């Protein structure tokens, strides 16, 4: 994975979302299982990325382009609380 390219591409979005990012994560084995079982358009090249998957999963981190809200996806998600957190952060930024 070309992190520099991803950072450049994603940095263009930062102003549109106020520099806040949701980083969804789960344990390594669960993440690998989900990746192997998903079905996406061949244009995503998932099969070509399989040899690199373990390394990508071990080293993946947010791109460092702003505030990160970490969401653990291996447990039930309280979507209302998550939405409130995001909205509260946006209000604080507007007031600041």
N, C-alpha and C positions, 0 to 999 in steps of 0.2 A: 504494500500500500504506500502510495506517495503522500506522506503527511504534509509536506510543503505545499503540494498542489491542493490538497484538501483544505489546508488553512487559507490559502489564497482564495479559493472558490467560496468557502464558507464565510470568510471575513467580509465579503460583499453583502452578506445577509445581515450582519451585525447591526447596522443602523436601523434596519427595518423591524427588528425584534427587540430593540433596546439593549442589546448586548447580553441578553439572558438566554441560557441554554438549558434544556432538560437532558440529563445524562441518565439513560435507563440502563440498569445493570442487573445481573443475576450471577449465581455461582458458575464457575467455569464449565462444569459438566452439563448443567442445564442450558447454558448458552450454546454449547456445541450441539446438543441434542436438537434445540430449536432451529439452529442453522441447517443441520442435516435434513430436517423434516419439512422445512418450508418449501413452497413451490412459488417461484417467481418467474417473471419473463426472462428468457435466455439472455437478453441484453445486459443483465446484471452480472453475468460471468461468474455465478456462484460456484460452479463446478471447477473452474480454473483457479479459484481462490482457496479451495479445500486444502492443498498442500501447505499453504501459509496460515491456515486458520488458527492452529494452536498458538503460534507465535503472536498473531494479531490479538487473540483473546487475552493472552498473558500480558501484553504490553499496552493495550488500548487505554487511552485516557482522553478526557475532553481536550479540545484543541487550544484551550487557553485564550479564548477570544472574548471573555467576559464572565459575568457571574454564572455559576453553575448550580443548578438545582438537581441533586442526585435523587433518583427514584429507583428503589429496589423492586424489580418486577417479579421476584420469586415468591411474593406474598400478596395478599389482598391489598388492593389500592383504594384508598379513600380519596376518590376523585374530587369530592367537594372540598376537602381540606387542601388538596394540592392546588386546586383552582384559587382558593382563598389566598394561599401563600404567594402564588404568582401575581395575583391582583394587588396584594398588599405591597409587594416589592415594586410594582409599577407605580403605585400611588406614592411611595416613599421617594422614588426617583423624580416624579413630577414635582413634589413638594420641596425637594432638596435643591 
